Each structure stands twice: as structure tokens, then as C-alpha cells.
């Protein structure tokens, strides 16, 4: 599956952004989807994940209660609604897909190597 992320931008602290990730192909519902982020000089880190039909979600502790991941399989798209943004949320955000079930990904702590396809990334900058 090929992925195309969009929706990043510059926002003030406390603001909101909605990222989208459009997938090509007819098998989108076969994949668990996730968002990762990578700040300058830091390793890529897990942000959120959603199961194939949206029944299960997981979040990094740093974004719980502020970010919401969702998907629309009819539109082959996964979303990341980001509210109450903080300067430390500044990063390039990537969407990724995995054919592994979400409970397996969770057991493995959502390692980037478990995700086979990646979008190109979209920059999110939060000013203080």
C-alpha cells in the first residue's frame, strides 16, 4: 500500500490540526495503521495506532487525551486529530501501515520496523 500524508502546518500552542493519510489500493482495511513522529535530532517515536476496522486504538502516553486517531475505510484514509498542541509536539509526522494485528504490534511496543509502508511525512510546528 502506498501512503500520502497531509495536513501539517504551523500552529500556536493550544491549537489544533488534523492530519490525513490517504492510501492507495483496495486492501486498506487489511492493514493496521499508525502515526509516528520524528523531531529534529531525535529517533522516530510511536504516536497512535488503529486496528483494521477501527475497533481498537492505542496512544503514546505523551498524546493521550489530546490526539485521536480514526479511519474511514471507504475513503482509504486514516486521520490524526491533534488538539491542545504543545511546542514539544513539533516534528515530522509519518503514517505507516502494518499487516500485523494491533495486539501483536502493541506487544512489540509499536516498533517502526514492524511497519512495512510509510508515507512521506508532514511537518507540524507548534509555536509557543
Backbone as ProteinMPNN parsed JSONL, in Angstrom:
{"seq_chain_A": "XXXXXXXXXXXXXXXXXXXXXXXXXXXXXXXXXXXXXXXXXXXXXXXXXXXXXXXXXXXXXXXXXXXXXXXXXXXXXXXXXXXXXXXXXXXXXXXXXXXXXXXXXXXXXXXXXXXXXXXXXXXXXXXX", "coords_chain_A": {"N_chain_A": [[0.852, -1.182, 0.0], [0.484, 2.229, -0.794], [1.217, 5.333, 0.733], [0.113, 8.629, 1.551], [0.687, 11.423, 3.269], [-0.802, 14.339, 4.75], [-1.704, 17.719, 5.786], [-0.214, 18.947, 7.747], [1.355, 21.808, 9.394], [1.868, 25.186, 10.619], [1.156, 26.104, 13.894], [-0.182, 27.738, 16.769], [0.629, 27.175, 20.226], [-1.695, 25.237, 22.02], [-3.488, 25.133, 19.999], [-5.084, 23.4, 17.214], [-4.747, 20.693, 14.871], [-5.456, 18.682, 12.01], [-4.366, 15.767, 10.728], [-4.106, 13.91, 7.713], [-4.015, 10.773, 6.03], [-3.787, 9.316, 3.07], [-4.422, 6.294, 1.413], [-3.413, 4.128, -1.188], [-4.8, 1.54, -3.296], [-6.797, -1.467, -2.885], [-6.98, -2.814, -0.553], [-7.012, -1.6, 1.909], [-8.341, -1.942, 4.354], [-7.153, -4.183, 5.307], [-5.0, -3.565, 6.769], [-3.455, -2.561, 9.771], [-3.104, 0.723, 11.008], [-0.912, 3.457, 11.666], [0.454, 6.325, 13.331], [3.514, 7.974, 13.464], [6.143, 10.046, 14.771], [8.883, 12.278, 14.264], [11.136, 14.232, 15.747], [13.508, 16.873, 15.243], [16.781, 15.691, 15.333], [16.13, 13.577, 16.954], [14.994, 10.188, 17.645], [12.626, 8.313, 15.678], [9.33, 8.129, 16.883], [6.563, 6.344, 18.276], [3.171, 7.356, 17.95], [0.306, 6.967, 17.665], [-2.093, 4.331, 17.058], [-4.337, 2.332, 15.081], [-6.706, -0.254, 14.722], [-7.629, -2.596, 12.091], [-10.358, -2.263, 11.397], [-11.006, -0.197, 12.971], [-11.797, -0.697, 15.571], [-10.112, -0.805, 17.73], [-7.759, 1.165, 19.459], [-4.572, 2.697, 20.132], [-2.388, 4.722, 22.081], [0.465, 6.839, 22.508], [1.733, 7.727, 25.711], [2.305, 10.419, 25.919], [0.513, 11.758, 24.296], [-2.035, 11.031, 24.913], [-5.446, 11.7, 25.456], [-5.295, 14.071, 24.124], [-4.806, 13.687, 21.394], [-6.478, 12.06, 18.672], [-6.934, 9.157, 16.876], [-8.342, 8.008, 13.86], [-10.193, 6.264, 11.284], [-11.346, 5.924, 7.909], [-12.482, 3.545, 6.095], [-13.858, 3.394, 3.725], [-12.961, 5.565, 2.371], [-10.323, 5.069, 2.255], [-8.557, 6.226, 4.123], [-6.726, 7.457, 6.9], [-6.82, 9.295, 9.915], [-5.459, 11.862, 12.054], [-6.397, 13.592, 14.657], [-5.35, 16.383, 16.292], [-5.292, 18.01, 19.246], [-4.988, 20.714, 21.634], [-2.28, 21.39, 21.272], [1.251, 21.27, 21.859], [4.482, 22.869, 22.147], [6.388, 20.819, 22.213], [5.304, 18.915, 20.605], [6.148, 19.409, 18.108], [7.334, 18.197, 15.084], [8.163, 15.966, 12.363], [5.536, 14.229, 11.018], [4.59, 10.926, 10.398], [2.659, 8.569, 8.58], [1.935, 5.082, 8.749], [1.716, 1.643, 7.759], [0.732, -1.668, 8.719], [0.629, -5.206, 8.39], [0.308, -6.786, 10.537], [-1.681, -7.82, 13.354], [-3.179, -5.462, 15.653], [-2.854, -6.058, 18.356], [-0.593, -7.566, 18.406], [1.287, -5.777, 17.428], [1.172, -3.975, 19.53], [2.132, -5.544, 21.648], [4.728, -5.747, 20.831], [5.445, -3.212, 21.243], [5.038, -1.293, 19.276], [7.109, -0.977, 17.275], [8.992, 0.75, 14.79], [10.058, -0.902, 12.8], [8.223, -2.887, 12.398], [6.387, -1.979, 10.648], [5.461, -1.866, 7.353], [4.995, -0.095, 5.204], [5.36, 3.354, 4.5], [4.341, 6.76, 4.709], [5.267, 9.95, 3.253], [5.705, 11.883, 5.144], [4.737, 14.733, 7.086], [5.164, 18.058, 8.074], [4.782, 19.325, 11.31], [4.57, 22.163, 13.2], [4.688, 23.717, 16.252], [4.241, 26.67, 17.79], [5.348, 28.589, 20.6]], "CA_chain_A": [[0.0, 0.0, 0.0], [1.218, 3.492, -0.831], [0.613, 6.266, 1.674], [0.365, 10.042, 1.304], [0.27, 12.197, 4.432], [-1.013, 15.773, 4.533], [-2.404, 18.404, 6.857], [0.673, 19.607, 8.691], [1.454, 23.248, 9.282], [2.316, 25.96, 11.774], [0.028, 26.422, 14.77], [0.213, 28.196, 18.1], [0.37, 26.264, 21.34], [-3.104, 25.195, 22.377], [-4.28, 24.991, 18.793], [-5.419, 22.07, 16.7], [-4.503, 20.331, 13.482], [-5.918, 17.349, 11.624], [-3.566, 15.138, 9.69], [-4.753, 12.859, 6.925], [-3.115, 9.871, 5.312], [-4.545, 8.608, 2.04], [-3.772, 5.072, 0.969], [-3.816, 3.589, -2.483], [-5.059, 0.111, -3.267], [-8.129, -1.913, -2.495], [-6.898, -3.656, 0.635], [-6.711, -0.72, 3.041], [-8.883, -2.494, 5.591], [-6.323, -5.311, 5.724], [-3.831, -3.048, 7.465], [-3.476, -1.653, 10.906], [-2.484, 1.989, 10.637], [-0.301, 4.139, 12.799], [1.171, 7.588, 13.155], [4.765, 8.165, 14.181], [6.708, 11.371, 14.582], [10.32, 12.378, 14.469], [11.621, 15.588, 15.96], [14.874, 17.081, 14.773], [17.812, 15.147, 16.194], [15.608, 12.503, 17.811], [14.531, 8.985, 16.972], [11.209, 8.242, 15.356], [8.589, 7.571, 18.005], [5.16, 5.991, 18.08], [2.185, 8.325, 18.419], [-1.022, 6.362, 17.796], [-2.38, 3.237, 16.138], [-5.736, 1.932, 14.992], [-6.85, -1.566, 14.119], [-8.071, -2.633, 10.697], [-11.711, -1.738, 11.243], [-11.178, 0.933, 13.88], [-12.342, -1.083, 16.858], [-9.11, -0.714, 18.791], [-6.767, 2.219, 19.278], [-3.512, 2.811, 21.136], [-1.75, 6.033, 22.061], [1.6, 7.117, 23.376], [1.302, 8.453, 26.915], [2.508, 11.86, 25.736], [-0.566, 12.37, 23.499], [-3.334, 10.553, 25.393], [-6.374, 12.748, 25.86], [-5.157, 15.243, 23.23], [-4.836, 13.231, 19.999], [-7.423, 10.99, 18.359], [-6.739, 8.514, 15.577], [-9.562, 7.421, 13.305], [-10.015, 5.849, 9.893], [-12.523, 5.753, 7.074], [-12.052, 2.545, 5.118], [-14.491, 3.689, 2.435], [-12.149, 6.599, 1.725], [-8.915, 4.657, 2.324], [-7.872, 7.325, 4.787], [-6.597, 7.479, 8.35], [-6.708, 10.671, 10.396], [-4.951, 12.126, 13.4], [-6.859, 14.876, 15.174], [-4.421, 16.81, 17.339], [-5.803, 19.16, 19.995], [-4.147, 21.195, 22.745], [-0.909, 21.144, 20.83], [2.339, 21.83, 22.655], [5.723, 23.001, 21.347], [7.089, 19.528, 22.139], [4.685, 18.099, 19.555], [6.782, 19.768, 16.847], [8.013, 17.044, 14.491], [7.61, 15.452, 11.113], [4.612, 13.147, 11.324], [4.522, 9.909, 9.362], [1.709, 7.476, 8.719], [2.536, 3.805, 8.414], [0.78, 0.523, 7.758], [1.267, -2.972, 9.076], [-0.299, -6.315, 8.219], [0.184, -7.483, 11.813], [-2.786, -7.355, 14.206], [-2.761, -4.389, 16.55], [-2.42, -6.568, 19.662], [0.794, -8.009, 18.209], [2.077, -4.546, 17.361], [1.221, -3.428, 20.886], [3.041, -6.392, 22.432], [6.082, -5.397, 20.399], [5.642, -1.786, 21.562], [4.908, -0.459, 18.077], [8.409, -0.668, 16.71], [8.906, 1.158, 13.381], [10.433, -1.989, 11.892], [7.049, -3.739, 12.18], [5.503, -1.313, 9.691], [6.075, -2.104, 6.047], [4.842, 1.028, 4.279], [5.408, 4.657, 5.166], [4.104, 7.964, 3.94], [6.444, 10.805, 3.087], [5.86, 12.777, 6.289], [4.212, 16.096, 7.02], [5.755, 18.832, 9.17], [3.93, 20.022, 12.274], [5.352, 23.074, 14.02], [3.861, 24.363, 17.269], [4.963, 27.8, 18.36], [4.97, 28.881, 21.995]], "C_chain_A": [[0.892, 1.238, 0.0], [0.462, 4.527, -0.013], [1.038, 7.695, 1.377], [-0.198, 10.843, 2.47], [0.126, 13.67, 4.077], [-1.639, 16.384, 5.774], [-1.52, 19.095, 7.88], [0.696, 21.111, 8.482], [1.988, 23.87, 10.55], [1.102, 26.361, 12.594], [0.565, 26.89, 16.112], [-0.103, 27.135, 19.145], [-1.087, 26.379, 21.774], [-4.027, 25.008, 21.194], [-4.471, 23.546, 18.366], [-5.018, 21.93, 15.239], [-5.084, 18.947, 13.245], [-5.065, 16.842, 10.475], [-4.392, 14.064, 8.993], [-3.688, 12.017, 6.246], [-3.959, 9.053, 4.352], [-3.745, 7.421, 1.533], [-4.289, 4.653, -0.399], [-4.099, 2.101, -2.335], [-6.413, -0.231, -2.699], [-8.14, -2.665, -1.177], [-6.613, -2.85, 1.892], [-7.185, -1.316, 4.351], [-8.122, -3.722, 6.069], [-5.162, -4.874, 6.61], [-4.204, -2.28, 8.726], [-2.69, -0.413, 10.516], [-1.964, 2.701, 11.873], [0.266, 5.47, 12.366], [2.42, 7.542, 14.041], [5.186, 9.618, 14.0], [8.195, 11.341, 14.874], [10.702, 13.849, 14.57], [13.075, 15.667, 15.527], [15.879, 16.547, 15.789], [17.376, 14.018, 17.103], [15.183, 11.306, 16.969], [13.035, 9.074, 16.675], [10.463, 7.56, 16.499], [7.134, 7.342, 17.645], [4.254, 7.063, 18.67], [0.831, 7.654, 18.675], [-1.188, 5.256, 16.761], [-3.858, 2.894, 16.179], [-5.808, 0.603, 14.252], [-7.541, -1.479, 12.759], [-9.463, -2.039, 10.473], [-12.046, -0.666, 12.274], [-11.679, 0.581, 15.26], [-11.388, -0.944, 18.027], [-8.106, 0.37, 18.454], [-5.752, 2.182, 20.412], [-2.84, 4.168, 20.973], [-0.494, 6.03, 22.923], [1.104, 7.934, 24.563], [1.356, 9.966, 26.714], [1.361, 12.542, 24.981], [-1.954, 11.93, 23.955], [-4.186, 11.707, 25.879], [-6.313, 13.988, 24.978], [-5.295, 14.862, 21.759], [-5.86, 12.118, 19.846], [-7.135, 10.459, 16.968], [-8.061, 7.902, 15.139], [-9.284, 7.024, 11.862], [-11.376, 5.748, 9.217], [-12.122, 4.801, 5.956], [-12.697, 2.762, 3.755], [-13.691, 4.719, 1.65], [-10.662, 6.258, 1.739], [-8.058, 5.709, 3.022], [-7.846, 7.121, 6.298], [-6.298, 8.916, 8.766], [-6.03, 10.715, 11.762], [-5.411, 13.529, 13.783], [-5.994, 15.241, 16.369], [-4.952, 18.087, 17.974], [-4.826, 19.531, 21.113], [-2.674, 20.974, 22.444], [0.095, 21.902, 21.685], [3.578, 21.972, 21.775], [6.469, 21.677, 21.204], [6.439, 18.555, 21.166], [5.282, 18.405, 18.178], [7.619, 18.609, 16.318], [7.498, 16.843, 13.071], [6.771, 14.231, 11.463], [4.486, 12.22, 10.122], [3.362, 8.955, 9.636], [2.381, 6.198, 8.218], [1.495, 2.703, 8.5], [1.496, -0.766, 8.13], [0.209, -4.042, 8.853], [-0.464, -7.116, 9.504], [-1.016, -6.964, 12.595], [-2.299, -6.357, 15.242], [-2.297, -4.928, 17.897], [-0.987, -7.095, 19.586], [1.718, -6.795, 18.165], [2.24, -3.94, 18.751], [2.181, -4.212, 21.762], [4.487, -6.064, 22.116], [6.389, -3.913, 20.598], [5.735, -0.906, 20.324], [6.276, -0.017, 17.547], [8.267, -0.277, 15.239], [9.196, 0.013, 12.412], [9.272, -2.948, 11.61], [6.071, -3.154, 11.171], [6.16, -1.313, 8.323], [6.013, -0.938, 5.082], [4.748, 2.322, 5.062], [5.029, 5.758, 4.196], [5.334, 8.845, 3.962], [6.668, 11.752, 4.257], [5.278, 14.151, 6.033], [4.664, 16.851, 8.257], [4.667, 19.491, 10.013], [4.838, 20.869, 13.157], [4.407, 23.817, 14.96], [4.691, 25.456, 17.927], [4.45, 28.104, 19.766], [4.453, 30.303, 22.146]], "O_chain_A": [[1.91, 1.293, 0.691], [-0.766, 4.596, -0.054], [2.182, 7.945, 0.998], [-1.414, 10.931, 2.64], [0.838, 14.185, 3.215], [-2.051, 15.677, 6.693], [-2.024, 19.76, 8.785], [0.13, 21.626, 7.518], [2.492, 23.183, 11.438], [0.132, 26.896, 12.057], [1.645, 26.478, 16.535], [-0.993, 26.305, 18.961], [-1.635, 27.476, 21.88], [-5.219, 24.754, 21.366], [-4.075, 22.608, 19.059], [-4.958, 22.902, 14.485], [-5.191, 18.141, 14.169], [-5.05, 17.421, 9.389], [-5.246, 13.411, 9.593], [-2.599, 12.498, 5.931], [-4.746, 8.203, 4.767], [-2.55, 7.528, 1.26], [-5.469, 4.816, -0.709], [-3.684, 1.478, -1.358], [-7.088, 0.61, -2.106], [-9.196, -3.11, -0.726], [-6.03, -3.371, 2.843], [-6.493, -1.204, 5.363], [-8.423, -4.251, 7.139], [-4.428, -5.709, 7.138], [-5.132, -1.471, 8.741], [-1.714, -0.502, 9.771], [-2.503, 2.564, 12.971], [0.524, 5.705, 11.185], [2.374, 7.128, 15.199], [4.633, 10.331, 13.162], [8.691, 10.499, 15.623], [10.603, 14.604, 13.603], [13.777, 14.658, 15.456], [15.833, 16.908, 16.965], [18.156, 13.547, 17.931], [15.032, 11.4, 15.751], [12.291, 9.806, 17.328], [10.91, 6.538, 17.02], [6.556, 8.051, 16.822], [4.525, 7.606, 19.741], [0.277, 7.76, 19.77], [-0.517, 5.243, 15.729], [-4.541, 3.133, 17.175], [-5.077, 0.365, 13.291], [-7.979, -0.407, 12.341], [-9.703, -1.382, 9.46], [-13.203, -0.275, 12.435], [-11.964, 1.477, 16.054], [-11.807, -0.964, 19.185], [-7.657, 0.484, 17.314], [-6.038, 1.698, 21.507], [-2.738, 4.694, 19.865], [-0.404, 5.32, 23.925], [0.174, 8.731, 24.437], [0.545, 10.702, 27.276], [1.242, 13.767, 25.018], [-2.953, 12.417, 23.428], [-3.72, 12.578, 26.614], [-7.178, 14.859, 25.071], [-5.839, 15.63, 20.966], [-6.085, 11.333, 20.767], [-7.096, 11.217, 15.998], [-8.804, 7.348, 15.951], [-8.262, 7.404, 11.29], [-12.402, 5.521, 9.857], [-11.492, 5.212, 4.982], [-12.139, 2.354, 2.736], [-13.734, 4.747, 0.42], [-9.835, 7.052, 1.292], [-6.965, 6.038, 2.561], [-8.824, 6.669, 6.894], [-5.613, 9.653, 8.058], [-6.031, 9.74, 12.513], [-4.878, 14.525, 13.293], [-5.917, 14.492, 17.343], [-5.05, 19.123, 17.315], [-3.952, 18.745, 21.478], [-1.927, 20.437, 23.262], [-0.165, 23.006, 22.164], [3.709, 21.273, 20.77], [7.114, 21.439, 20.183], [6.977, 17.474, 20.928], [4.959, 17.736, 17.197], [8.5, 18.1, 17.01], [6.528, 17.47, 12.646], [7.247, 13.31, 12.128], [4.3, 12.662, 8.988], [3.113, 8.579, 10.782], [3.278, 6.238, 7.376], [0.511, 2.821, 9.229], [2.692, -0.932, 7.89], [-0.974, -3.81, 9.099], [-1.286, -8.03, 9.559], [-1.338, -5.779, 12.506], [-1.142, -6.4, 15.66], [-1.432, -4.323, 18.529], [-0.257, -7.073, 20.577], [2.785, -6.784, 18.78], [3.314, -3.452, 19.103], [2.953, -3.631, 22.525], [5.357, -6.093, 22.987], [7.438, -3.418, 20.186], [6.432, 0.109, 20.328], [6.545, 1.175, 17.397], [7.5, -0.907, 14.511], [8.633, -0.029, 11.318], [9.344, -3.741, 10.671], [5.044, -3.762, 10.872], [7.276, -0.821, 8.155], [6.886, -0.8, 4.226], [4.145, 2.383, 6.133], [5.353, 5.698, 3.01], [6.328, 8.524, 4.614], [7.731, 12.368, 4.348], [5.32, 14.665, 4.915], [4.559, 16.338, 9.371], [3.755, 20.13, 9.489], [5.763, 20.354, 13.784], [3.453, 24.459, 14.522], [5.719, 25.184, 18.546], [3.276, 27.902, 20.075], [4.092, 30.715, 23.249]]}, "name": "protein", "num_of_chains": 1, "seq": "XXXXXXXXXXXXXXXXXXXXXXXXXXXXXXXXXXXXXXXXXXXXXXXXXXXXXXXXXXXXXXXXXXXXXXXXXXXXXXXXXXXXXXXXXXXXXXXXXXXXXXXXXXXXXXXXXXXXXXXXXXXXXXXX"}
